[in-house]
Amino acid sequence: MHHIYSLLPLRDAARAACVSHGFLLFWRCYSNLTFNVSTLGLARKKSEDWGIFLIDIVDCILRNHSGNGVETLDLCLLSCENIDPSYLDRWLQIAVRLGIKELKLEMTNFMKKKYSFPCSVLSDDAAASSIRSLCLSACVFRPTTTLGCLRRLNALSLFSVQITDEGLGHLLSKSFALQQLFIFGCNAITCVKIPSMLQQLKLLTIKLCEKLQVVEINAPRLSSFHFDGALVKISVVDPSPLRDVYFSSPRQSRMLSYARTRLPSITRNVRCLTLVSSDEVCIGFLQVILYKHIKWMVMIQ
């Protein structure tokens, strides 16, 4: 019965708990906590009131939750521009425990002060070792030596997260089972170093990191690399596993010139090469950069 109850959508599970003492016990250890305007039934209310209602409802639910059995915590707080950090700290401390598999914290970039994610909730090896997917958005993340070993983490996404080169390196050193890494708009990063210890990493995507200057890749099984932003120095220790490479850059980036001089060293075994450029002429380009076995695509905007 507990398993069947855990499969109910959030609103149906809450309704069942209101009419049954048995389901009320299950509600206090409900596993899939996905909180957003839709799941909380706020779509019919005025949009300017969404943030207030969302905070009140989530706080009420988590205060009455035992904290046990949570597998998914998905907090979509895009409508909350002035949320008190103490609420977030309390919610994370309640839900991030042994057994959690997915943690997603989605916040707005319009907050007056960015929330500082409490790495202490991941300092417990029991909680850290069970998490498989971590997605953070528009917050500050400062991983320290107290960060637990994320031995099962296979998907990591950072959207507009304030994290330093050193912090990112420390986080990756704790995530040796990582298979997918997505970094978007993390403007404090100047250098991304993918260490050889990431033996399982297959997909790396880096987008619109304004201060990024260097990307160093030493992941032995990386098969897909997507890059979007100002062209930077990129080195790949062993490019032989790469099969899919995507490059996109802003206007006047000299993408084709960059591709002719930099990409041959990393595209030897690539099957699909996609270049998205602007205001450039590609006459004679293909015979210089592309090999017969590459399925190519060049987009001129």
C-alpha positions, -999 to +999 in steps of 0.1 A: +000+000+000+028+024+008+044+017-027+010+023-044+005+055-025+040+067-035+030+065-071+001+090-067+007+126-079+013+151-051-022+166-051-039+132-052-017+119-024-026+150-003-063+145-009-061+108+001-043+118+033-072+141+042-097+113+043-077+084+056-056+080+088-037+052+071-028+074+041-020+102+065+008+081+079+020+074+043+018+112+035+043+119+063+069+099+044+057+106+009+087+101-014+081+123-045+081+160-033+077+181-065+067+216-056+057+241-083+028+263-092+011+234-111+015+206-085+003+229-057-028+240-076-018+277-077-024+283-114-058+298-109-046+324-084-031+357-093+005+353-104+017+381-081+005+359-052+021+327-063+053+332-043+035+338-010+011+308-013+039+285-025+061+293+004+033+288+029+022+255+014+056+240+010+066+250+046+034+234+060+040+202+040+076+198+051+070+208+087+046+178+089+068+155+069+089+130+088+118+135+065+121+098+060+116+081+026+121+112+004+136+101-030+129+133-050+129+169-038+121+193-067+117+230-056+107+253-084+108+287-068+109+310-099+079+330-085+097+336-051+119+367-054+121+375-017+121+341+001+137+341+035+168+318+033+158+302+066+129+285+049+152+269+023+177+258+049+149+241+069+134+224+039+167+210+027+176+198+062+143+180+065+143+163+031+180+157+022+187+125+040+197+089+033+177+076+004+173+108-016+180+103-053+171+135-070+176+171-057+165+201-078+165+236-066+153+261-092+154+298-082+150+331-101+179+353-111+159+383-099+163+377-062+178+407-044+204+384-028+214+350-041+207+321-018+238+303-005+232+266-008+241+249+026+267+223+016+263+209+052+232+190+040+256+170+017+283+166+043+266+135+057+280+106+037+247+087+041+227+114+022+255+123-002+261+087-012+225+081-023+219+111-045+220+104-082+209+137-098+217+172-086+204+203-103+210+238-089+199+271-103+206+308-095+223+302-061+257+303-045+275+270-041+307+268-021+317+231-017+342+226+010+363+197+024+333+187+045+313+177+013+304+141+014+314+116-013+288+117-041+296+082-051+263+076-070+259+110-086+256+105-124+239+138-135+250+173-124+235+205-137+246+240-127+225+269-140+237+305-132+254+291-101+281+312-084+309+287-080+346+292-083+371+271-103+384+256-071+349+249-059+339+232-092+371+211-090+364+200-055+328+191-064+340+170-094+366+152-073+337+139-051+316+128-081+336+100-097+305+082-110+294+112-130+280+105-165+265+139-175+277+174-167+259+205-177+273+240-169+252+270-179+258+307-172+282+301-143+301+334-148+326+331-119+343+301-137+374+309-157+387+273-162+369+240-164+391+210-157+376+176-162+399+151-144+408+116-155+390+102-124+357+108-141+359+075-159+321+073-166+316+108-180+300+106-215+283+140-220+297+174-213+278+206-221+291+241-213+270+272-222+274+309-219+300+312-191+311+348-197+345+346-180+355+312-191+390+311-208+401+274-207+385+240-209+408+210-202+393+175-207+409+144-195+378+121-193+387+089-210+351+080-222+337+113-232+317+108-263+296+140-266+309+176-261+287+206-266+300+241-263+281+274-266+298+308-260+328+329-268+355+306-282+382+296-257+412+274-255+401+238-255+423+207-250+413+171-250+439+146-237+424+116-256+399+127-282+394+092-297+361+084-279+345+117-291+317+110-316+295+141-313+308+177-311+287+208-312+300+244-312+280+276-312+293+311-307+280+347-308+282+370-337+316+379-351+333+349-334+354+337-364+340+302-358+352+288-391+388+301-386+387+286-351+375+253-364+402+251-391+430+256-366+417+241-334+392+213-341+412+189-363+431+177-331+399+167-313+376+156-342+395+126-355+368+101-347+338+124-347+307+112-365+286+143-361+301+178-361+278+208-357+291+244-361+267+273-355+282+306-367+271+341-378+281+363-408+307+340-422+314+324-455+322+287-456+335+283-492+363+257-492+359+251-455+346+216-456+375+201-475+399+216-449+383+206-416+359+177-422+368+140-428+348+116-450+333+097-421+319+128-404+282+136-407+285+174-407+263+203-402+273+240-406+247+266-398+253+302-409+230+327-392 
